[in-house]
Amino acid sequence: MDALTETWDRATAVQPLPEPWVVLATGAVALVLVLGSATWRRVRLGVTVVHEAGHAVVAVLVGRRLQGIRLHADTSGVTVSRGRPTGPGMVATLAAGYLAPAAVGVGAALLLASGRGVLMLWLILLLLVALLVWVRNWYGALTLVVIGAGIGLLTWYAEPEVQAVVAYLVAWLLLLAAPRPVLELLTAGKRRSRTSDPDQLARLTHLPAPVWCVLMLLANLAGLLVGALTLAPDLLARA
């Protein structure tokens, strides 16, 4: 009980907001990681985890039966659920993947703005544990275990200042990385896989795949704007 109480206290404690330069610096580092060709592959793997989590969570919410999740070394992933092959539930499930990173990024920004960065990290850890139950390949399981172990050690042993830096970096990475996979789909043209989420949505709704890509891109850019503006008033007030 003492360990549970301490864990709860750590997770729900309100931390002082970092200096404005720390928030801006983590955003700059995240932008470099997203734009860099050598670092993007690592970042994209984390984005894929959130992408597949989006499919899985929405599938459950709309009443579909979640079958399993697979994460691959090429940073791709697939989430399989069983239910009606058409209808609003299937459309929502397919659309959720590319929208999930920005949505999670906005949620992270809201928690950070209220001084609950450690809670944000704990929520991500709980999400990883939940996903681990449904992962159906060794690479995917290892990926989640490694990421989860890193976050767990960070939240338990790292100094509050280090936790804050990592929490802001994660939030910025999600917000800044969300549009890039959609842009890659949009620019791929005929080279795009016919099994991509937008192509499946096109077959279900008769709305062309490029239109779905544009809608997702606009939604992700809106998420980036909202996430950044969530922190901006505080930065301006303290600058």
Residue pairs with C-beta under 8 A, 6 or more apart in sequence:
10 118
10 122
10 155
10 156
11 118
11 119
11 122
11 155
12 116
12 119
13 118
14 114
14 115
14 116
15 115
15 116
15 117
15 118
15 160
15 163
15 164
16 115
17 112
17 113
17 115
17 234
17 238
18 161
18 164
18 165
18 168
19 238
20 235
20 238
20 239
22 164
22 165
22 168
23 168
23 231
23 235
24 235
26 165
26 168
26 169
26 172
27 168
27 172
27 176
27 228
29 169
29 172
30 169
30 172
30 173
30 175
30 176
30 177
31 172
31 176
32 39
33 39
33 40
33 42
33 43
33 173
34 40
34 43
34 173
34 176
34 177
34 180
40 180
41 75
43 173
43 177
44 75
44 177
44 180
44 181
45 71
45 75
45 143
46 147
46 173
46 177
47 101
47 173
47 174
47 177
47 178
47 181
48 71
48 75
48 76
48 77
49 71
49 77
49 128
49 131
49 143
49 144
49 147
50 100
50 101
50 104
50 174
51 77
51 97
51 98
51 100
51 101
51 181
52 69
52 71
52 77
52 78
52 79
52 97
52 131
53 100
53 127
53 131
54 96
54 97
54 98
54 99
54 100
54 101
54 103
54 104
55 79
55 81
55 93
55 94
55 96
55 97
55 100
56 66
56 69
56 79
56 81
56 131
56 134
57 96
57 100
58 92
58 93
58 96
59 66
59 79
59 81
59 83
59 93
59 96
60 66
62 83
62 88
62 89
62 92
62 93
63 83
63 89
64 81
64 82
64 83
64 84
64 89
64 90
64 93
65 81
65 82
65 83
66 79
66 80
66 81
66 134
67 80
67 81
67 82
68 79
68 80
68 134
68 135
68 136
69 77
69 78
69 79
69 80
69 131
69 134
69 135
69 136
69 140
70 77
70 78
70 79
70 135
70 136
70 137
70 140
71 77
71 135
71 137
71 139
71 140
71 143
71 144
72 137
72 139
72 140
73 139
77 140
79 97
81 93
83 89
83 90
84 90
86 204
90 204
91 201
91 204
91 205
94 197
94 200
94 201
94 204
95 197
95 201
95 212
95 216
97 197
98 178
98 181
98 182
98 197
98 216
98 220
99 216
99 219
99 220
99 223
101 174
101 175
101 177
101 178
101 220
102 174
102 175
102 178
102 179
102 219
102 220
102 222
102 223
102 224
102 227
103 223
104 174
105 171
105 172
105 173
105 174
105 175
105 178
105 223
105 224
105 227
106 175
106 223
106 226
106 227
106 230
107 120
108 120
108 167
108 170
108 171
108 174
108 227
109 171
109 175
109 226
109 227
109 228
109 230
109 231
110 230
111 117
111 119
111 120
111 123
112 120
112 167
112 168
112 171
112 230
112 231
113 230
113 231
113 234
117 163
117 164
117 167
117 168
118 155
118 160
118 163
118 167
120 167
120 170
120 171
121 151
121 154
121 155
121 163
121 166
121 167
121 170
122 155
124 151
124 170
125 148
125 151
125 152
125 155
128 144
128 147
128 148
128 151
129 148
131 144
132 141
132 144
132 145
132 148
135 141
135 144
154 162
154 163
154 166
155 163
158 166
171 227
175 223
175 224
175 227
175 228
176 224
178 220
178 223
178 224
179 217
179 220
179 221
179 224
182 213
182 216
182 217
182 220
183 217
185 192
185 196
185 198
185 213
186 210
186 213
186 214
186 217
192 198
192 199
192 209
193 199
196 209
197 212
198 209
198 210
198 212
198 213
198 216
199 209
201 207
201 209
201 212
202 208
202 209
202 212
205 212
